[in-house]
Amino acid sequence: CLDGSPPAYHIQRGYGSGSKNWLLHIE
């Protein structure tokens, strides 16, 4: 989350492990 990667990357990463995590990142 704090590695400076684009939000799109977090969406794929957290789509199974922390789907809510990327949702908060987009907001």
C-alpha positions as CSV (number, residue, x, y, z in Angstrom):
1,C,0.0,0.0,0.0
2,L,2.8,2.4,0.8
3,D,5.3,1.3,-1.9
4,G,4.3,4.0,-4.4
5,S,2.7,1.6,-6.9
6,P,-0.3,2.7,-9.0
7,P,-3.8,1.9,-7.6
8,A,-4.5,-0.5,-10.5
9,Y,-1.7,-2.8,-9.1
10,H,-3.3,-2.8,-5.7
11,I,-6.6,-3.7,-7.2
12,Q,-5.2,-6.9,-8.6
13,R,-3.2,-7.6,-5.5
14,G,-6.1,-7.1,-3.1
15,Y,-8.8,-8.6,-5.3
16,G,-8.6,-11.9,-3.4
17,S,-6.6,-11.2,-0.2
18,G,-7.8,-7.7,0.7
19,S,-10.5,-6.5,-1.7
20,K,-11.5,-3.8,0.9
21,N,-7.9,-2.7,1.1
22,W,-7.8,-1.5,-2.6
23,L,-11.3,0.0,-2.2
24,L,-9.9,2.3,0.5
25,H,-7.0,3.1,-1.7
26,I,-9.2,4.3,-4.6
27,E,-11.1,6.6,-2.3
